[in-house]
């Protein structure tokens, strides 16, 4: 049996790929305002209105600013 190649692309694929936690907050919530309803660990629980529904999102403080 021959070993699989472990070339350049295989070594760097995991380095160049962004993980889901590196991408940050979804763009659909950018610019929206909401109310802080509580805390979950170091993160804040926010209620944000999207159309006629209220969505609850969990956001770390570095992604927030005062409205």
N, CA, C and O atoms as a Tripos MOL2 file, in Angstrom:
@<TRIPOS>MOLECULE
protein
  268   267    67     0     0
PROTEIN
NO_CHARGES

@<TRIPOS>ATOM
      1 N           0.8370   -1.1850    0.0000 N.3       1 UNK1
      2 CA          0.0000    0.0000    0.0000 C.3       1 UNK1
      3 C           0.8830    1.2510    0.0000 C.2       1 UNK1
      4 O           1.9420    1.2930    0.6260 O.2       1 UNK1
      5 N           0.4120    2.2530   -0.7180 N.am      2 UNK2
      6 CA          1.1370    3.5120   -0.8270 C.3       2 UNK2
      7 C           0.4600    4.5380    0.0740 C.2       2 UNK2
      8 O          -0.7670    4.6290    0.1090 O.2       2 UNK2
      9 N           1.2630    5.3100    0.8030 N.am      3 UNK3
     10 CA          0.7060    6.3380    1.6720 C.3       3 UNK3
     11 C           0.1220    7.4780    0.8430 C.2       3 UNK3
     12 O           0.5770    7.7530   -0.2670 O.2       3 UNK3
     13 N          -0.8970    8.1370    1.4040 N.am      4 UNK4
     14 CA         -1.4850    9.2880    0.7350 C.3       4 UNK4
     15 C          -0.5060   10.4510    0.7740 C.2       4 UNK4
     16 O           0.2570   10.6070    1.7270 O.2       4 UNK4
     17 N          -0.5390   11.2580   -0.2690 N.am      5 UNK5
     18 CA          0.3520   12.3990   -0.3510 C.3       5 UNK5
     19 C           0.0130   13.4210    0.7230 C.2       5 UNK5
     20 O          -1.1580   13.6870    0.9940 O.2       5 UNK5
     21 N           1.0260   13.9770    1.3160 N.am      6 UNK6
     22 CA          0.8140   15.0380    2.3020 C.3       6 UNK6
     23 C           1.5190   16.2820    1.7900 C.2       6 UNK6
     24 O           2.4750   16.7730    2.3890 O.2       6 UNK6
     25 N           1.0230   16.7740    0.6720 N.am      7 UNK7
     26 CA          1.6520   17.8980   -0.0070 C.3       7 UNK7
     27 C           1.3100   19.2360    0.6120 C.2       7 UNK7
     28 O           0.7470   19.3120    1.7040 O.2       7 UNK7
     29 N           1.6610   20.2850   -0.1040 N.am      8 UNK8
     30 CA          1.5160   21.6610    0.3680 C.3       8 UNK8
     31 C           0.0650   22.0110    0.6640 C.2       8 UNK8
     32 O          -0.2230   22.5900    1.7110 O.2       8 UNK8
     33 N          -0.8430   21.6770   -0.2230 N.am      9 UNK9
     34 CA         -2.2380   22.0700   -0.0420 C.3       9 UNK9
     35 C          -2.8700   21.3660    1.1400 C.2       9 UNK9
     36 O          -3.7020   21.9520    1.8320 O.2       9 UNK9
     37 N          -2.5010   20.1470    1.3810 N.am     10 UNK10
     38 CA         -3.0790   19.4230    2.5050 C.3      10 UNK10
     39 C          -2.6050   20.0180    3.8400 C.2      10 UNK10
     40 O          -3.3680   20.0620    4.8050 O.2      10 UNK10
     41 N          -1.3650   20.4680    3.8920 N.am     11 UNK11
     42 CA         -0.8360   21.0390    5.1300 C.3      11 UNK11
     43 C          -1.4500   22.3940    5.4330 C.2      11 UNK11
     44 O          -1.6530   22.7190    6.6030 O.2      11 UNK11
     45 N          -1.7530   23.1950    4.4200 N.am     12 UNK12
     46 CA         -2.1970   24.5630    4.6640 C.3      12 UNK12
     47 C          -3.7030   24.7060    4.6440 C.2      12 UNK12
     48 O          -4.2120   25.7640    5.0120 O.2      12 UNK12
     49 N          -4.4270   23.6990    4.2360 N.am     13 UNK13
     50 CA         -5.8760   23.8360    4.1280 C.3      13 UNK13
     51 C          -6.4990   24.1550    5.4840 C.2      13 UNK13
     52 O          -7.3890   25.0020    5.5720 O.2      13 UNK13
     53 N          -6.0450   23.4910    6.5310 N.am     14 UNK14
     54 CA         -6.6130   23.7560    7.8470 C.3      14 UNK14
     55 C          -6.1470   25.0990    8.3930 C.2      14 UNK14
     56 O          -6.8360   25.6950    9.2210 O.2      14 UNK14
     57 N          -4.9980   25.5860    7.9510 N.am     15 UNK15
     58 CA         -4.4980   26.8720    8.4180 C.3      15 UNK15
     59 C          -5.2570   28.0140    7.7510 C.2      15 UNK15
     60 O          -5.5670   29.0080    8.4080 O.2      15 UNK15
     61 N          -5.5590   27.8930    6.4690 N.am     16 UNK16
     62 CA         -6.1880   28.9770    5.7250 C.3      16 UNK16
     63 C          -7.6990   29.0240    5.8920 C.2      16 UNK16
     64 O          -8.3150   30.0550    5.6220 O.2      16 UNK16
     65 N          -8.3000   27.9410    6.3260 N.am     17 UNK17
     66 CA         -9.7470   27.8980    6.4530 C.3      17 UNK17
     67 C         -10.1700   28.6280    7.7290 C.2      17 UNK17
     68 O          -9.5840   28.4160    8.7900 O.2      17 UNK17
     69 N         -11.1790   29.4800    7.6260 N.am     18 UNK18
     70 CA        -11.6630   30.2010    8.7930 C.3      18 UNK18
     71 C         -12.6770   29.3260    9.5210 C.2      18 UNK18
     72 O         -13.5580   28.7250    8.9070 O.2      18 UNK18
     73 N         -12.5340   29.2690   10.8180 N.am     19 UNK19
     74 CA        -13.5030   28.5380   11.6130 C.3      19 UNK19
     75 C         -14.7310   29.4040   11.8130 C.2      19 UNK19
     76 O         -14.6720   30.6150   11.6010 O.2      19 UNK19
     77 N         -15.8390   28.8100   12.2140 N.am     20 UNK20
     78 CA        -17.0770   29.5580   12.3580 C.3      20 UNK20
     79 C         -16.9600   30.6260   13.4330 C.2      20 UNK20
     80 O         -17.5850   31.6790   13.3100 O.2      20 UNK20
     81 N         -16.1830   30.3910   14.4820 N.am     21 UNK21
     82 CA        -16.0680   31.3830   15.5420 C.3      21 UNK21
     83 C         -15.1620   32.5400   15.1460 C.2      21 UNK21
     84 O         -15.1790   33.5760   15.8110 O.2      21 UNK21
     85 N         -14.3550   32.3970   14.0670 N.am     22 UNK22
     86 CA        -13.4940   33.4760   13.6060 C.3      22 UNK22
     87 C         -14.2300   34.4650   12.7120 C.2      22 UNK22
     88 O         -13.7430   35.5730   12.4840 O.2      22 UNK22
     89 N         -15.3850   34.0840   12.2110 N.am     23 UNK23
     90 CA        -16.0990   34.9340   11.2680 C.3      23 UNK23
     91 C         -16.8840   36.0490   11.9500 C.2      23 UNK23
     92 O         -17.2180   37.0410   11.3010 O.2      23 UNK23
     93 N         -17.1840   35.9160   13.2190 N.am     24 UNK24
     94 CA        -17.8920   36.9600   13.9400 C.3      24 UNK24
     95 C         -19.3970   36.8590   13.7910 C.2      24 UNK24
     96 O         -19.9300   35.8230   13.3910 O.2      24 UNK24
     97 N         -20.0670   37.9370   14.1150 N.am     25 UNK25
     98 CA        -21.5170   37.9830   14.1190 C.3      25 UNK25
     99 C         -22.0460   38.0020   12.6900 C.2      25 UNK25
    100 O         -21.4380   38.5910   11.7960 O.2      25 UNK25
    101 N         -23.1900   37.3470   12.4890 N.am     26 UNK26
    102 CA        -23.8140   37.2980   11.1680 C.3      26 UNK26
    103 C         -24.1460   38.7070   10.6850 C.2      26 UNK26
    104 O         -24.5220   39.5680   11.4810 O.2      26 UNK26
    105 N         -24.0070   38.9390    9.3890 N.am     27 UNK27
    106 CA        -24.1980   40.2770    8.8310 C.3      27 UNK27
    107 C         -25.6520   40.7200    8.8990 C.2      27 UNK27
    108 O         -25.9250   41.9150    8.7860 O.2      27 UNK27
    109 N         -26.5840   39.8090    9.0770 N.am     28 UNK28
    110 CA        -27.9960   40.1970    9.1240 C.3      28 UNK28
    111 C         -28.3290   41.0180   10.3660 C.2      28 UNK28
    112 O         -29.3690   41.6740   10.4040 O.2      28 UNK28
    113 N         -27.4620   40.9940   11.3880 N.am     29 UNK29
    114 CA        -27.7170   41.7510   12.6010 C.3      29 UNK29
    115 C         -26.9300   43.0580   12.6560 C.2      29 UNK29
    116 O         -27.0670   43.8030   13.6270 O.2      29 UNK29
    117 N         -26.1180   43.3580   11.6560 N.am     30 UNK30
    118 CA        -25.3310   44.5900   11.6730 C.3      30 UNK30
    119 C         -26.2480   45.8020   11.5630 C.2      30 UNK30
    120 O         -27.1200   45.8530   10.6960 O.2      30 UNK30
    121 N         -26.0470   46.7690   12.4400 N.am     31 UNK31
    122 CA        -26.8230   47.9960   12.3940 C.3      31 UNK31
    123 C         -28.1330   47.9330   13.1380 C.2      31 UNK31
    124 O         -28.8210   48.9500   13.2320 O.2      31 UNK31
    125 N         -28.5090   46.8030   13.6660 N.am     32 UNK32
    126 CA        -29.7730   46.6860   14.3820 C.3      32 UNK32
    127 C         -29.5760   47.0790   15.8380 C.2      32 UNK32
    128 O         -28.4830   46.9590   16.3910 O.2      32 UNK32
    129 N         -30.6470   47.5470   16.4380 N.am     33 UNK33
    130 CA        -30.6130   47.8530   17.8630 C.3      33 UNK33
    131 C         -31.5160   46.8660   18.5850 C.2      33 UNK33
    132 O         -32.4880   46.3580   18.0250 O.2      33 UNK33
    133 N         -31.1770   46.6100   19.8260 N.am     34 UNK34
    134 CA        -31.9610   45.6760   20.6110 C.3      34 UNK34
    135 C         -31.8580   46.0120   22.0780 C.2      34 UNK34
    136 O         -31.2100   46.9860   22.4640 O.2      34 UNK34
    137 N         -32.4950   45.2070   22.8850 N.am     35 UNK35
    138 CA        -32.4530   45.4110   24.3210 C.3      35 UNK35
    139 C         -31.7230   44.2380   24.9620 C.2      35 UNK35
    140 O         -31.8950   43.0870   24.5630 O.2      35 UNK35
    141 N         -30.9100   44.5510   25.9570 N.am     36 UNK36
    142 CA        -30.1860   43.5230   26.6880 C.3      36 UNK36
    143 C         -31.1530   42.9080   27.6860 C.2      36 UNK36
    144 O         -31.7390   43.6120   28.5080 O.2      36 UNK36
    145 N         -31.3180   41.5800   27.6100 N.am     37 UNK37
    146 CA        -32.2600   40.9000   28.4970 C.3      37 UNK37
    147 C         -31.5640   40.1120   29.5870 C.2      37 UNK37
    148 O         -32.2010   39.7310   30.5690 O.2      37 UNK37
    149 N         -30.2740   39.8580   29.4400 N.am     38 UNK38
    150 CA        -29.5680   39.1110   30.4700 C.3      38 UNK38
    151 C         -28.1520   38.8220   30.0400 C.2      38 UNK38
    152 O         -27.6490   39.3650   29.0560 O.2      38 UNK38
    153 N         -27.5200   37.9490   30.8070 N.am     39 UNK39
    154 CA        -26.1510   37.5510   30.4960 C.3      39 UNK39
    155 C         -26.0650   36.0380   30.4720 C.2      39 UNK39
    156 O         -26.7930   35.3450   31.1820 O.2      39 UNK39
    157 N         -25.1640   35.5390   29.6440 N.am     40 UNK40
    158 CA        -24.8830   34.1180   29.5800 C.3      40 UNK40
    159 C         -23.3690   33.9760   29.6110 C.2      40 UNK40
    160 O         -22.7080   34.0640   28.5760 O.2      40 UNK40
    161 N         -22.8320   33.7590   30.7830 N.am     41 UNK41
    162 CA        -21.3900   33.7790   30.9470 C.3      41 UNK41
    163 C         -20.8920   35.2020   30.7940 C.2      41 UNK41
    164 O         -21.3730   36.1050   31.4780 O.2      41 UNK41
    165 N         -19.9250   35.4150   29.8970 N.am     42 UNK42
    166 CA        -19.4230   36.7650   29.6290 C.3      42 UNK42
    167 C         -20.1940   37.4470   28.5020 C.2      42 UNK42
    168 O         -19.9510   38.6200   28.2180 O.2      42 UNK42
    169 N         -21.1070   36.7450   27.8620 N.am     43 UNK43
    170 CA        -21.8490   37.2760   26.7120 C.3      43 UNK43
    171 C         -23.1950   37.8490   27.1600 C.2      43 UNK43
    172 O         -23.7060   37.5250   28.2310 O.2      43 UNK43
    173 N         -23.7490   38.7080   26.3080 N.am     44 UNK44
    174 CA        -25.0480   39.3190   26.5690 C.3      44 UNK44
    175 C         -26.1220   38.6430   25.7360 C.2      44 UNK44
    176 O         -25.8720   38.2370   24.6010 O.2      44 UNK44
    177 N         -27.3160   38.5240   26.2980 N.am     45 UNK45
    178 CA        -28.4860   38.0590   25.5610 C.3      45 UNK45
    179 C         -29.2430   39.2920   25.0870 C.2      45 UNK45
    180 O         -29.6030   40.1520   25.8900 O.2      45 UNK45
    181 N         -29.4810   39.3750   23.7890 N.am     46 UNK46
    182 CA        -30.1610   40.5330   23.2050 C.3      46 UNK46
    183 C         -31.4480   40.1030   22.5370 C.2      46 UNK46
    184 O         -31.5190   39.0300   21.9370 O.2      46 UNK46
    185 N         -32.4710   40.9480   22.6430 N.am     47 UNK47
    186 CA        -33.6930   40.7760   21.8710 C.3      47 UNK47
    187 C         -33.6650   41.7820   20.7430 C.2      47 UNK47
    188 O         -33.6140   42.9880   20.9850 O.2      47 UNK47
    189 N         -33.6990   41.2990   19.5050 N.am     48 UNK48
    190 CA        -33.6390   42.1440   18.3150 C.3      48 UNK48
    191 C         -34.8710   41.8680   17.4740 C.2      48 UNK48
    192 O         -35.2200   40.7110   17.2420 O.2      48 UNK48
    193 N         -35.5340   42.9270   17.0150 N.am     49 UNK49
    194 CA        -36.7230   42.7530   16.1840 C.3      49 UNK49
    195 C         -36.3050   42.5580   14.7280 C.2      49 UNK49
    196 O         -35.5970   43.3890   14.1580 O.2      49 UNK49
    197 N         -36.7460   41.4570   14.1390 N.am     50 UNK50
    198 CA        -36.5100   41.1650   12.7220 C.3      50 UNK50
    199 C         -37.8770   41.0220   12.0570 C.2      50 UNK50
    200 O         -38.4990   39.9630   12.1340 O.2      50 UNK50
    201 N         -38.3370   42.0720   11.4120 N.am     51 UNK51
    202 CA        -39.6790   42.0470   10.8320 C.3      51 UNK51
    203 C         -40.7020   42.1170   11.9510 C.2      51 UNK51
    204 O         -40.7140   43.0730   12.7260 O.2      51 UNK51
    205 N         -41.5650   41.1050   12.0400 N.am     52 UNK52
    206 CA        -42.5780   41.0590   13.0910 C.3      52 UNK52
    207 C         -42.1830   40.1270   14.2220 C.2      52 UNK52
    208 O         -42.9500   39.9470   15.1690 O.2      52 UNK52
    209 N         -41.0010   39.5330   14.1420 N.am     53 UNK53
    210 CA        -40.5750   38.5820   15.1600 C.3      53 UNK53
    211 C         -39.4570   39.1720   16.0090 C.2      53 UNK53
    212 O         -38.7070   40.0360   15.5570 O.2      53 UNK53
    213 N         -39.3600   38.6980   17.2310 N.am     54 UNK54
    214 CA        -38.2570   39.0480   18.1140 C.3      54 UNK54
    215 C         -37.2740   37.8850   18.1040 C.2      54 UNK54
    216 O         -37.6420   36.7490   18.4030 O.2      54 UNK54
    217 N         -36.0350   38.1700   17.7630 N.am     55 UNK55
    218 CA        -34.9830   37.1570   17.7620 C.3      55 UNK55
    219 C         -34.1140   37.3700   18.9820 C.2      55 UNK55
    220 O         -33.8710   38.5070   19.3860 O.2      55 UNK55
    221 N         -33.6470   36.2890   19.5690 N.am     56 UNK56
    222 CA        -32.7370   36.3850   20.6970 C.3      56 UNK56
    223 C         -31.3590   35.9360   20.2240 C.2      56 UNK56
    224 O         -31.1970   34.8260   19.7180 O.2      56 UNK56
    225 N         -30.3700   36.8120   20.3930 N.am     57 UNK57
    226 CA        -29.0150   36.4820   19.9690 C.3      57 UNK57
    227 C         -28.0790   36.6150   21.1650 C.2      57 UNK57
    228 O         -28.3480   37.3570   22.1100 O.2      57 UNK57
    229 N         -26.9870   35.8890   21.1000 N.am     58 UNK58
    230 CA        -25.9740   35.8870   22.1480 C.3      58 UNK58
    231 C         -24.7350   36.5540   21.5710 C.2      58 UNK58
    232 O         -24.1890   36.0910   20.5700 O.2      58 UNK58
    233 N         -24.2830   37.6490   22.2020 N.am     59 UNK59
    234 CA        -23.2090   38.4570   21.6430 C.3      59 UNK59
    235 C         -22.2010   38.7830   22.7300 C.2      59 UNK59
    236 O         -22.5630   39.1270   23.8550 O.2      59 UNK59
    237 N         -20.9260   38.6680   22.3730 N.am     60 UNK60
    238 CA        -19.8730   39.0760   23.3000 C.3      60 UNK60
    239 C         -19.7740   40.6020   23.3110 C.2      60 UNK60
    240 O         -20.1460   41.2410   22.3270 O.2      60 UNK60
    241 N         -19.2800   41.2070   24.4080 N.am     61 UNK61
    242 CA        -19.2840   42.6650   24.5300 C.3      61 UNK61
    243 C         -18.4350   43.3890   23.4920 C.2      61 UNK61
    244 O         -18.7090   44.5540   23.2070 O.2      61 UNK61
    245 N         -17.4200   42.7550   22.9150 N.am     62 UNK62
    246 CA        -16.5990   43.4600   21.9320 C.3      62 UNK62
    247 C         -17.3370   43.7140   20.6220 C.2      62 UNK62
    248 O         -16.8570   44.4740   19.7810 O.2      62 UNK62
    249 N         -18.5110   43.0820   20.4380 N.am     63 UNK63
    250 CA        -19.2960   43.2860   19.2200 C.3      63 UNK63
    251 C         -20.4230   44.2810   19.4340 C.2      63 UNK63
    252 O         -21.2280   44.5030   18.5290 O.2      63 UNK63
    253 N         -20.4960   44.8830   20.6150 N.am     64 UNK64
    254 CA        -21.5990   45.7980   20.9280 C.3      64 UNK64
    255 C         -21.0910   47.2240   21.0930 C.2      64 UNK64
    256 O         -19.9210   47.4500   21.4000 O.2      64 UNK64
    257 N         -21.9950   48.1840   20.8830 N.am     65 UNK65
    258 CA        -21.7300   49.5670   21.2090 C.3      65 UNK65
    259 C         -23.0340   50.2040   21.6440 C.2      65 UNK65
    260 O         -24.1080   49.7260   21.2800 O.2      65 UNK65
    261 N         -22.9550   51.2810   22.4210 N.am     66 UNK66
    262 CA        -24.1600   51.9280   22.9150 C.3      66 UNK66
    263 C         -24.8900   52.6080   21.7800 C.2      66 UNK66
    264 O         -24.2710   53.1930   20.8910 O.2      66 UNK66
    265 N         -26.2110   52.5290   21.8110 N.am     67 UNK67
    266 CA        -27.0290   53.1430   20.7620 C.3      67 UNK67
    267 C         -27.3280   54.5800   21.0950 C.2      67 UNK67
    268 O         -28.0060   55.2630   20.3280 O.2      67 UNK67
@<TRIPOS>BOND
     1     1     2 1
     2     2     3 1
     3     3     4 2
     4     3     5 am
     5     5     6 1
     6     6     7 1
     7     7     8 2
     8     7     9 am
     9     9    10 1
    10    10    11 1
    11    11    12 2
    12    11    13 am
    13    13    14 1
    14    14    15 1
    15    15    16 2
    16    15    17 am
    17    17    18 1
    18    18    19 1
    19    19    20 2
    20    19    21 am
    21    21    22 1
    22    22    23 1
    23    23    24 2
    24    23    25 am
    25    25    26 1
    26    26    27 1
    27    27    28 2
    28    27    29 am
    29    29    30 1
    30    30    31 1
    31    31    32 2
    32    31    33 am
    33    33    34 1
    34    34    35 1
    35    35    36 2
    36    35    37 am
    37    37    38 1
    38    38    39 1
    39    39    40 2
    40    39    41 am
    41    41    42 1
    42    42    43 1
    43    43    44 2
    44    43    45 am
    45    45    46 1
    46    46    47 1
    47    47    48 2
    48    47    49 am
    49    49    50 1
    50    50    51 1
    51    51    52 2
    52    51    53 am
    53    53    54 1
    54    54    55 1
    55    55    56 2
    56    55    57 am
    57    57    58 1
    58    58    59 1
    59    59    60 2
    60    59    61 am
    61    61    62 1
    62    62    63 1
    63    63    64 2
    64    63    65 am
    65    65    66 1
    66    66    67 1
    67    67    68 2
    68    67    69 am
    69    69    70 1
    70    70    71 1
    71    71    72 2
    72    71    73 am
    73    73    74 1
    74    74    75 1
    75    75    76 2
    76    75    77 am
    77    77    78 1
    78    78    79 1
    79    79    80 2
    80    79    81 am
    81    81    82 1
    82    82    83 1
    83    83    84 2
    84    83    85 am
    85    85    86 1
    86    86    87 1
    87    87    88 2
    88    87    89 am
    89    89    90 1
    90    90    91 1
    91    91    92 2
    92    91    93 am
    93    93    94 1
    94    94    95 1
    95    95    96 2
    96    95    97 am
    97    97    98 1
    98    98    99 1
    99    99   100 2
   100    99   101 am
   101   101   102 1
   102   102   103 1
   103   103   104 2
   104   103   105 am
   105   105   106 1
   106   106   107 1
   107   107   108 2
   108   107   109 am
   109   109   110 1
   110   110   111 1
   111   111   112 2
   112   111   113 am
   113   113   114 1
   114   114   115 1
   115   115   116 2
   116   115   117 am
   117   117   118 1
   118   118   119 1
   119   119   120 2
   120   119   121 am
   121   121   122 1
   122   122   123 1
   123   123   124 2
   124   123   125 am
   125   125   126 1
   126   126   127 1
   127   127   128 2
   128   127   129 am
   129   129   130 1
   130   130   131 1
   131   131   132 2
   132   131   133 am
   133   133   134 1
   134   134   135 1
   135   135   136 2
   136   135   137 am
   137   137   138 1
   138   138   139 1
   139   139   140 2
   140   139   141 am
   141   141   142 1
   142   142   143 1
   143   143   144 2
   144   143   145 am
   145   145   146 1
   146   146   147 1
   147   147   148 2
   148   147   149 am
   149   149   150 1
   150   150   151 1
   151   151   152 2
   152   151   153 am
   153   153   154 1
   154   154   155 1
   155   155   156 2
   156   155   157 am
   157   157   158 1
   158   158   159 1
   159   159   160 2
   160   159   161 am
   161   161   162 1
   162   162   163 1
   163   163   164 2
   164   163   165 am
   165   165   166 1
   166   166   167 1
   167   167   168 2
   168   167   169 am
   169   169   170 1
   170   170   171 1
   171   171   172 2
   172   171   173 am
   173   173   174 1
   174   174   175 1
   175   175   176 2
   176   175   177 am
   177   177   178 1
   178   178   179 1
   179   179   180 2
   180   179   181 am
   181   181   182 1
   182   182   183 1
   183   183   184 2
   184   183   185 am
   185   185   186 1
   186   186   187 1
   187   187   188 2
   188   187   189 am
   189   189   190 1
   190   190   191 1
   191   191   192 2
   192   191   193 am
   193   193   194 1
   194   194   195 1
   195   195   196 2
   196   195   197 am
   197   197   198 1
   198   198   199 1
   199   199   200 2
   200   199   201 am
   201   201   202 1
   202   202   203 1
   203   203   204 2
   204   203   205 am
   205   205   206 1
   206   206   207 1
   207   207   208 2
   208   207   209 am
   209   209   210 1
   210   210   211 1
   211   211   212 2
   212   211   213 am
   213   213   214 1
   214   214   215 1
   215   215   216 2
   216   215   217 am
   217   217   218 1
   218   218   219 1
   219   219   220 2
   220   219   221 am
   221   221   222 1
   222   222   223 1
   223   223   224 2
   224   223   225 am
   225   225   226 1
   226   226   227 1
   227   227   228 2
   228   227   229 am
   229   229   230 1
   230   230   231 1
   231   231   232 2
   232   231   233 am
   233   233   234 1
   234   234   235 1
   235   235   236 2
   236   235   237 am
   237   237   238 1
   238   238   239 1
   239   239   240 2
   240   239   241 am
   241   241   242 1
   242   242   243 1
   243   243   244 2
   244   243   245 am
   245   245   246 1
   246   246   247 1
   247   247   248 2
   248   247   249 am
   249   249   250 1
   250   250   251 1
   251   251   252 2
   252   251   253 am
   253   253   254 1
   254   254   255 1
   255   255   256 2
   256   255   257 am
   257   257   258 1
   258   258   259 1
   259   259   260 2
   260   259   261 am
   261   261   262 1
   262   262   263 1
   263   263   264 2
   264   263   265 am
   265   265   266 1
   266   266   267 1
   267   267   268 2
@<TRIPOS>SUBSTRUCTURE
     1 UNK1         2 RESIDUE 1 A UNK
     2 UNK2         6 RESIDUE 1 A UNK
     3 UNK3        10 RESIDUE 1 A UNK
     4 UNK4        14 RESIDUE 1 A UNK
     5 UNK5        18 RESIDUE 1 A UNK
     6 UNK6        22 RESIDUE 1 A UNK
     7 UNK7        26 RESIDUE 1 A UNK
     8 UNK8        30 RESIDUE 1 A UNK
     9 UNK9        34 RESIDUE 1 A UNK
    10 UNK10       38 RESIDUE 1 A UNK
    11 UNK11       42 RESIDUE 1 A UNK
    12 UNK12       46 RESIDUE 1 A UNK
    13 UNK13       50 RESIDUE 1 A UNK
    14 UNK14       54 RESIDUE 1 A UNK
    15 UNK15       58 RESIDUE 1 A UNK
    16 UNK16       62 RESIDUE 1 A UNK
    17 UNK17       66 RESIDUE 1 A UNK
    18 UNK18       70 RESIDUE 1 A UNK
    19 UNK19       74 RESIDUE 1 A UNK
    20 UNK20       78 RESIDUE 1 A UNK
    21 UNK21       82 RESIDUE 1 A UNK
    22 UNK22       86 RESIDUE 1 A UNK
    23 UNK23       90 RESIDUE 1 A UNK
    24 UNK24       94 RESIDUE 1 A UNK
    25 UNK25       98 RESIDUE 1 A UNK
    26 UNK26      102 RESIDUE 1 A UNK
    27 UNK27      106 RESIDUE 1 A UNK
    28 UNK28      110 RESIDUE 1 A UNK
    29 UNK29      114 RESIDUE 1 A UNK
    30 UNK30      118 RESIDUE 1 A UNK
    31 UNK31      122 RESIDUE 1 A UNK
    32 UNK32      126 RESIDUE 1 A UNK
    33 UNK33      130 RESIDUE 1 A UNK
    34 UNK34      134 RESIDUE 1 A UNK
    35 UNK35      138 RESIDUE 1 A UNK
    36 UNK36      142 RESIDUE 1 A UNK
    37 UNK37      146 RESIDUE 1 A UNK
    38 UNK38      150 RESIDUE 1 A UNK
    39 UNK39      154 RESIDUE 1 A UNK
    40 UNK40      158 RESIDUE 1 A UNK
    41 UNK41      162 RESIDUE 1 A UNK
    42 UNK42      166 RESIDUE 1 A UNK
    43 UNK43      170 RESIDUE 1 A UNK
    44 UNK44      174 RESIDUE 1 A UNK
    45 UNK45      178 RESIDUE 1 A UNK
    46 UNK46      182 RESIDUE 1 A UNK
    47 UNK47      186 RESIDUE 1 A UNK
    48 UNK48      190 RESIDUE 1 A UNK
    49 UNK49      194 RESIDUE 1 A UNK
    50 UNK50      198 RESIDUE 1 A UNK
    51 UNK51      202 RESIDUE 1 A UNK
    52 UNK52      206 RESIDUE 1 A UNK
    53 UNK53      210 RESIDUE 1 A UNK
    54 UNK54      214 RESIDUE 1 A UNK
    55 UNK55      218 RESIDUE 1 A UNK
    56 UNK56      222 RESIDUE 1 A UNK
    57 UNK57      226 RESIDUE 1 A UNK
    58 UNK58      230 RESIDUE 1 A UNK
    59 UNK59      234 RESIDUE 1 A UNK
    60 UNK60      238 RESIDUE 1 A UNK
    61 UNK61      242 RESIDUE 1 A UNK
    62 UNK62      246 RESIDUE 1 A UNK
    63 UNK63      250 RESIDUE 1 A UNK
    64 UNK64      254 RESIDUE 1 A UNK
    65 UNK65      258 RESIDUE 1 A UNK
    66 UNK66      262 RESIDUE 1 A UNK
    67 UNK67      266 RESIDUE 1 A UNK
